[in-house]
Amino acid sequence: MGYQEISIKLPTDYTEDQLKKTIKRELGITEFNYQIINKSLDARQKRNIHWLLRIFILSDELKGENPEAPLSLEIPHKKRKEKVTIVGSGPAGFFSAYVLQKAGFNTTIIERGCDVDKRDEGIQKFEQTGVFDPKSNYSFGEGGAGTFSDGKLTSRSKRIGKEKQFILDSYIQAGAPQEIAYLAHPHLGSDNLKIIVKNLRNIYQSIGGKILFETNLNDLTNTNGKIKQAELSSGSIETDYVIIASGHSAYETYRMLINRGVKFRAKNFAIGSRIEHYQEVINVAQWGKKQLQGVKAAEYRLTSQNENSLPVYTFCMCPGGIVVPSTAYENTNIVNGMSLYKRNGEFANAGCVAGVNPEKLFGSDTSPLKVLDWVENLERSFYELSNDYSAPFCSINAFINKKEDNAEKKSSYPLGLKAAPLWELLPESVSNSLRSGLIDFTKKKKGFETGNIMGLESKTSAPIQVLRDKDGLCEDFENLYIVGEGSGYAGGIISSGADGIKAAMNIIEKS
């Protein structure tokens, strides 16, 4: 059977019949099988927005050898006695545990939050009452912070091909749509993720994996660089390896690790706020029309770098999404974004943040503990403005002009908005840079000035970074790995999951 790859253009609302007719016309064949390799939206010309598809075709009417199978993650299995404790059930923690369990290790995931169903109930209660639950919130619980997000599956790293494919295949096995295998910008949506993470947990447990919910890691017993025991809120467990995948919000875990001799350094990070528009405004700016058949909702990504200002960029854009109260701790106030799979909500939101260099922010004293304290104090200051979880906000125009705007605004944020001079709540260098960036964005996107800016976005990335080798092993430790967003080396579902898998494969190679 012959093989050929082709690239074709199709309208945004194309049907499968149109796709097949195009293949027949392009190749002059009648009988074939096909598979989409890549699909991306070309919106460079608003009058001719279309899909670009890369497809491979198998047919007896074609010449050419069949393509080689893509590289896959090889997980050697054998019976093993080693016990591995994994802290955190987000992508980094789960996929490291899953790979190790498939390889024959005895793995236990420690998760401080609740299982996803109980977590979902707790979040709904929080949004209805404003009473924060430390075990059921947007930051902690089964699946990590990513469970209640847009579920983006993009990654800029070019060196995680096998790991990425394993993650995508695992998601599809657990119920994700097949399209995530070929879309240029795939996403799952929080509604799908809540189902997927539960299915993955069941698969993991079916091969012998253990998971302890509502269980905290309190301490580690370190003997000459080797962790022999983990102290949990439910008791002690002996362990041969420890993988910490607690995410970048678990500040008390950071502090415990530092006190136990784990070396960290301050790193560049970003802070700012979240901007929100009506989705139709973004659609018109991107497409020139309010709706585009065959496409859910328009996305955008903006950057701005002006002289004497910090770099400003949009982050984690959620088309058709909502702004959510994603605080990790009581009496702190931060926001994030979330979308469902259909992305059919009334609003669009994105983080709008400025890149911060700790040395420029703090001077010579950039110890990891000082950086953590600074970020945490900033998060507390946003809570103390009103002593609740309402989001301080103003219009984009008000922020640019430093002019208070007390007019009521409609928003997706569930716990209410509080009019405030948001530019005064952020550090001066960040506020000035955001102002410059917003002015730039209003010139780039028609209608951008109609949006609002709200809350504190402080969790774009970890503010500190562990010292480790390329496989995730902590410096001066024999068996301690820190992976995922909390390590300071990864960000997002795919890169975090891949980071966890790399650590797991390193343990497998050693055993």
C-alpha positions in Angstrom: 0.0 0.0 0.0 1.4 3.4 -1.0 1.7 6.5 1.2 1.7 10.2 0.6 1.4 13.4 2.7 -0.4 16.5 1.5 -1.3 19.9 2.7 -4.7 21.3 1.9 -6.9 24.3 2.7 -10.5 24.0 3.8 -13.2 26.4 4.9 -13.7 26.7 8.6 -17.0 24.8 8.5 -15.9 22.0 6.2 -17.5 18.6 6.3 -15.8 15.2 6.1 -17.3 14.8 2.7 -15.6 18.0 1.5 -12.3 16.7 3.0 -12.5 13.4 1.1 -13.4 15.1 -2.2 -10.4 17.4 -1.8 -8.1 14.4 -1.2 -9.5 12.7 -4.3 -9.0 15.8 -6.4 -5.5 16.5 -5.2 -4.2 13.0 -5.7 -6.5 11.6 -8.4 -7.4 8.5 -6.3 -10.7 6.9 -5.4 -10.1 4.5 -2.5 -7.9 5.5 0.5 -7.6 5.8 4.2 -6.4 9.1 5.8 -5.3 10.6 9.1 -4.9 14.2 10.0 -1.4 15.0 11.2 -1.9 18.7 11.9 -4.7 21.2 11.8 -4.3 24.9 12.4 -6.4 28.0 11.7 -5.0 30.6 9.3 -6.6 34.0 10.2 -4.0 36.3 8.7 -6.5 37.6 6.2 -9.9 38.3 7.7 -11.6 37.8 4.3 -10.1 34.4 3.8 -9.9 32.6 7.2 -9.5 28.8 6.7 -8.1 25.6 8.1 -4.7 24.4 7.1 -4.5 20.6 7.3 -1.5 18.3 6.9 -2.8 14.8 6.1 -1.2 11.4 5.3 -3.0 9.1 3.0 -2.7 5.3 2.5 -3.9 3.8 -0.8 -3.2 1.0 -3.2 -3.3 3.7 -5.9 -0.3 5.5 -4.5 3.4 4.8 -4.6 5.9 5.4 -1.8 6.8 3.5 1.4 4.7 3.7 4.5 6.0 6.1 7.1 8.0 4.9 10.0 6.1 4.7 13.3 6.6 7.7 15.6 8.9 7.3 18.5 7.1 6.0 21.6 7.9 5.9 25.3 9.4 2.5 26.2 8.6 1.6 29.8 10.4 -1.6 30.8 8.4 -3.7 33.2 9.6 -6.0 35.9 8.8 -6.9 39.5 10.4 -4.4 41.8 10.5 -3.9 45.5 11.3 -0.1 45.6 8.7 2.2 47.0 8.2 5.7 45.5 6.3 8.5 47.2 4.9 11.1 44.8 3.6 14.4 46.3 1.0 16.0 44.2 -1.5 14.6 41.7 -1.2 17.3 39.0 0.3 16.3 35.6 3.9 16.1 36.9 3.0 14.0 39.9 0.4 11.8 38.2 2.4 10.9 35.1 5.6 10.2 37.0 3.6 7.9 39.3 1.8 6.3 36.4 5.0 5.5 34.5 6.7 4.1 37.5 3.7 1.9 38.4 3.7 0.6 34.8 7.4 -0.2 35.3 6.7 -2.3 38.3 7.4 0.0 41.2 5.2 0.4 44.3 3.9 4.0 44.0 1.8 6.1 46.3 0.5 9.6 45.4 0.1 12.0 48.3 -2.5 14.7 47.5 -3.4 17.4 50.0 -6.7 18.2 48.3 -9.8 16.2 47.6 -10.7 13.8 44.9 -12.2 15.7 41.9 -15.9 15.1 42.7 -15.5 16.4 46.2 -13.3 19.2 45.0 -15.9 20.3 42.5 -18.5 20.4 45.3 -16.1 22.5 47.5 -15.4 25.0 44.7 -19.1 25.4 44.0 -19.7 26.0 47.7 -16.9 28.6 47.8 -18.3 30.5 44.9 -21.7 30.5 46.5 -20.7 31.4 50.0 -17.3 33.0 49.8 -16.1 30.6 52.5 -12.7 29.2 51.6 -11.9 25.4 51.9 -8.2 24.6 52.1 -8.8 21.1 50.7 -11.3 21.9 47.9 -10.2 24.9 45.8 -8.9 25.9 42.5 -5.2 25.4 43.4 -5.2 22.1 45.3 -6.9 18.7 44.7 -7.0 15.9 42.2 -5.4 16.8 38.9 -3.8 19.9 40.3 -4.6 23.5 39.3 -4.9 22.5 35.7 -8.1 20.5 36.3 -10.0 23.8 36.6 -8.5 25.7 33.7 -8.8 25.8 29.9 -6.8 22.6 29.7 -4.4 23.8 27.1 -2.0 21.1 25.7 0.5 23.2 24.0 4.2 23.3 24.8 7.2 25.2 23.3 9.7 22.5 24.2 11.1 20.5 21.3 12.7 17.8 23.4 9.7 16.1 24.9 8.3 14.3 21.8 8.0 10.8 23.4 6.7 12.2 26.7 4.2 14.4 25.0 2.8 11.6 22.9 2.5 9.4 25.9 0.5 12.1 27.7 -1.8 12.7 24.8 -2.4 9.0 24.2 -3.2 8.6 28.0 -5.7 11.5 27.8 -7.4 10.0 24.8 -7.6 6.6 26.5 -9.2 8.3 29.4 -11.9 10.0 27.3 -10.3 13.1 25.7 -11.4 14.0 22.1 -9.2 12.5 19.4 -8.5 16.0 18.0 -5.9 16.7 20.7 -3.6 14.5 18.7 -3.4 16.8 15.7 -4.8 20.3 16.6 -2.1 23.0 16.6 -3.6 24.5 19.8 -5.5 21.6 21.5 -7.4 22.1 24.7 -9.6 19.9 26.9 -11.7 22.3 28.9 -12.4 22.0 32.6 -15.6 20.0 32.1 -13.7 17.3 30.2 -10.7 17.4 32.6 -12.9 16.6 35.6 -13.9 13.3 33.9 -10.5 12.6 32.4 -8.5 12.9 35.7 -10.9 10.5 37.4 -10.6 8.0 34.6 -6.8 8.2 34.8 -6.9 7.7 38.5 -9.0 4.5 38.0 -6.5 3.2 35.4 -3.6 4.0 37.7 -5.3 2.2 40.6 -6.2 -0.8 38.4 -2.5 -1.5 38.0 -1.8 -1.3 41.7 -1.1 2.4 42.2 -2.2 4.1 45.5 -3.4 7.6 46.1 -4.1 9.2 49.5 -6.4 12.3 49.3 -6.6 15.0 51.9 -3.2 14.1 53.1 -0.4 16.6 53.7 3.4 16.1 53.4 4.7 17.7 56.6 8.3 16.7 56.6 11.1 14.5 55.1 13.7 12.6 57.0 17.0 13.4 55.4 20.1 11.3 56.2 23.2 12.4 54.4 21.3 13.4 51.3 19.0 10.4 51.2 15.3 10.6 52.1 14.3 7.5 54.0 10.9 8.6 55.3 8.1 10.9 54.6 6.1 12.4 57.5 2.4 12.8 56.5 -0.5 14.2 58.2 -1.8 10.6 58.5 1.5 9.1 59.7 4.9 8.1 58.4 5.9 6.0 55.4 9.2 4.6 54.4 10.3 5.3 50.9 13.2 4.6 48.4 12.5 7.6 46.2 10.5 10.8 46.6 9.1 13.0 43.8 7.8 16.4 44.8 5.3 17.7 42.3 3.4 20.0 44.6 3.0 22.9 42.2 4.0 26.5 42.6 1.3 27.4 45.1 2.4 25.1 48.0 4.5 27.7 49.8 4.8 25.8 53.1 6.2 22.8 51.1 8.8 25.1 49.6 9.7 26.4 53.1 9.9 22.8 54.5 12.2 21.7 51.7 14.5 24.7 52.1 14.7 24.0 55.9 15.7 20.4 55.0 18.6 21.5 52.9 17.1 21.6 49.4 18.8 24.3 47.5 16.7 26.9 45.6 17.4 30.2 43.9 15.2 33.1 43.0 14.2 33.3 39.3 12.4 35.7 37.0 8.7 35.4 37.2 5.7 37.5 36.3 2.8 39.3 38.1 -0.1 41.4 37.0 -3.8 41.1 36.7 -6.5 39.5 34.5 -8.2 41.3 31.7 -11.7 40.5 30.5 -13.7 41.4 27.4 -16.9 40.3 25.8 -15.9 37.4 23.6 -17.7 39.0 20.6 -15.2 42.0 20.9 -12.3 39.5 20.6 -14.0 37.7 17.7 -14.5 40.9 15.7 -10.9 42.0 16.4 -9.4 38.7 15.3 -11.9 37.6 12.6 -13.7 40.8 11.5 -17.0 39.1 12.5 -18.9 38.1 15.7 -19.0 34.4 14.8 -17.1 32.1 12.5 -18.7 28.8 11.6 -16.6 25.8 12.6 -14.5 27.7 15.1 -15.4 28.0 18.8 -14.1 31.4 19.8 -11.2 33.6 18.8 -7.9 33.6 20.8 -5.1 36.1 21.0 -1.6 36.4 22.3 0.0 39.8 22.8 3.4 41.1 23.8 4.8 44.5 24.4 8.4 45.6 25.2 8.9 49.4 25.6 12.1 51.1 26.6 12.5 51.6 30.3 9.6 49.2 31.0 9.3 45.6 32.0 8.2 43.1 29.3 4.4 42.7 29.3 2.5 39.9 27.7 -0.8 38.1 27.9 -0.9 34.6 29.3 -3.3 31.7 29.6 -6.0 33.2 27.4 -9.4 31.6 28.0 -11.8 32.1 25.1 -15.4 32.0 26.2 -14.2 31.5 29.7 -14.6 32.8 33.2 -12.3 34.5 35.7 -12.1 32.4 38.9 -11.0 32.9 42.5 -7.9 30.7 42.5 -6.4 31.5 45.9 -4.5 28.7 47.5 -4.7 29.9 51.1 -7.3 31.6 53.2 -7.0 35.4 53.5 -5.1 35.7 50.2 -6.8 36.8 46.9 -5.6 35.9 43.4 -7.4 35.2 40.2 -7.0 32.9 37.2 -9.0 31.9 34.1 -11.0 28.8 33.2 -12.9 27.6 30.1 -15.2 24.7 29.2 -14.5 22.6 26.2 -17.1 24.4 24.0 -15.7 27.8 24.9 -19.1 29.2 24.4 -19.3 31.7 27.4 -20.1 35.3 27.0 -16.6 36.6 28.1 -13.0 36.1 27.2 -10.2 36.6 29.7 -6.4 36.4 29.8 -3.6 37.1 32.3 -1.9 40.4 31.6 1.5 40.3 33.4 4.9 42.0 33.5 8.1 40.0 33.8 9.9 40.7 37.0 13.6 40.3 37.8 14.1 39.6 41.5 17.5 41.4 41.7 15.9 44.6 40.2 12.9 44.2 42.5 14.7 43.5 45.8 18.3 44.5 45.2 21.0 42.2 46.4 18.9 40.2 48.8 17.1 37.7 46.6 16.9 34.7 48.9 14.1 32.3 48.0 12.4 32.8 51.3 12.3 36.5 50.9 10.8 36.1 47.4 8.1 33.8 48.7 7.3 36.2 51.6 7.0 39.1 49.2 4.6 37.3 46.8 2.5 36.0 49.7 2.3 39.5 51.2 1.1 40.9 47.9 -1.6 38.2 47.7 -2.7 39.1 51.3 -2.8 42.8 50.4 -5.4 42.1 47.7 -7.6 40.3 50.3 -7.2 43.0 52.9 -8.6 45.6 50.5 -12.1 44.4 51.3 -11.5 41.4 53.6 -13.2 39.0 51.2 -12.6 37.4 47.8 -14.2 40.0 45.6 -11.8 41.1 42.8 -10.5 44.7 42.8 -11.0 46.0 39.3 -11.2 49.0 37.0 -11.7 49.5 33.3 -8.6 49.3 31.0 -9.1 53.0 30.2 -9.2 53.9 33.9 -6.0 51.9 34.5 -4.3 53.7 31.6 -5.4 57.1 32.8 -5.1 56.5 36.5 -8.7 57.6 36.9 -11.1 55.7 39.2 -14.1 54.2 37.6 -17.0 53.3 40.0 -19.5 52.3 37.3 -20.9 48.8 37.8 -19.5 46.2 35.3 -20.8 42.9 34.2 -18.3 40.1 34.7 -17.9 36.3 34.8 -16.1 36.5 38.1 -18.4 34.6 40.6 -17.5 36.5 43.9 -18.2 40.0 42.7 -16.0 43.0 41.7 -14.9 45.9 43.9 -14.0 49.1 42.2 -10.5 50.1 43.1 -7.4 52.0 41.9 -5.8 48.8 40.7 -2.7 50.6 39.6 -1.9 51.5 43.2 -2.2 47.9 44.5 0.5 46.6 42.2 4.2 47.4 42.6 5.0 50.7 40.8 7.3 49.1 38.2 4.7 46.5 37.3 1.9 49.0 37.2 3.8 51.4 35.0 4.8 48.6 32.6 1.3 47.3 32.4 0.0 50.7 31.6 2.5 51.0 28.7 1.6 47.5 27.5 -2.1 48.1 27.6 -1.7 51.3 25.6 0.2 49.2 23.0 -2.5 46.5 23.0 -5.3 49.0 22.4 -3.5 50.0 19.2 -3.0 46.4 18.1 -6.5 45.1 18.8 -9.7 47.0 17.9 -12.0 47.3 20.9 -9.4 46.2 23.4 -9.9 49.4 25.4 -13.5 48.3 26.2 -12.3 45.6 28.6 -11.8 45.5 32.3 -8.7 44.6 34.4 -9.1 42.8 37.7 -7.5 41.0 40.6 -4.0 39.8 41.1 -2.4 37.3 38.7 0.6 35.9 40.6 0.8 32.3 39.6 2.0 32.4 36.0 5.2 30.6 37.1 7.2 29.8 40.2 9.2 32.7 41.7 12.0 30.3 42.8 13.8 27.4 41.2 15.3 24.3 42.7 18.9 23.4 41.9 18.8 20.0 40.2 20.3 18.0 37.4 18.7 17.5 34.0 16.7 14.5 35.2 15.2 16.4 38.1 17.4 15.0 40.9 18.0 17.7 43.5 21.5 18.8 44.1 23.2 16.9 47.0 20.4 14.4 47.2 20.4 10.7 46.1 16.7 10.1 45.8 14.8 13.4 45.9 13.3 14.8 42.7 11.3 18.1 42.3 9.4 18.3 39.1 6.6 20.3 37.4 5.7 23.9 37.9 6.9 23.9 41.5 10.4 23.1 40.3 10.7 26.3 38.4 11.6 24.4 35.2 8.2 23.6 33.7 4.8 25.3 33.1 1.5 24.0 31.8 0.0 20.6 31.5 2.3 19.1 28.8 5.7 20.4 30.0 4.9 19.6 33.6 3.8 16.1 32.8 6.8 15.5 30.6 9.1 16.8 33.5 7.6 14.2 35.8 8.0 11.4 33.2 11.7 12.3 32.7 12.2 11.9 36.5 10.4 8.6 36.4 12.5 7.3 33.5 15.6 8.3 35.4 14.5 6.2 38.4 13.7 3.3 36.1 17.2 3.5 34.5 18.8 3.4 37.9 16.9 0.3 39.1 
